[in-house]
């Protein structure tokens, strides 16, 4: 099974390169394609999906699935509608649209509100990656990290409590925190939905 991931930024690529071996069966072959931000991805999405549709119509190419991952950025429902509409215009059935055992080819997923919420969903992973971070540095944060409006800024503040010299470094955060993430323990609902969707690929 070939699974192609369409991503909006390099930090998502860095995280998934580490996480996918734990989220996908060994016989799945992932390929990651990074766009220049969410708007660039959305602008090209219908055209890109139409290309996949043509490939799926070729003999022996039906083992392809496409996973789209973008940040919700506070407009989750609008983002979902945009992603689903692009797939509909391309003529591809999505996970959300499939009924019963209908085969689907596109999975649209969101990091709510941002990818860094997935990291905040596992404080122990952050502490393992950055040993100077202590439990009290997460004081005041909600149990559900998807409700944090500014996830990367919040993660930066947590790190700065431990090290005032810490700066924004989204790719490095992904590379250092993702290896320590506990898949089952993560409290981000959008991460668990992403995990659930990958488990349904067949």
ABEGO torsion letter per residue (X at the ends): XBBBBBBABAAAAAAAAAAAAAABBAABBBBBBBBBEAAAAAAAAAAAAAAAAAAAABBGAAABBBBBBBBAGGBAAAAAAAAAAAAAAAGBBBAAABBEABBBABBBBBBOABAAAAAAABAAAAAAABAABBAAAABGBBABAAABABAAAAAAAAAAAABAABBBBAAAAAAAAAAABBAAABABAAAAAAAAAAAABX
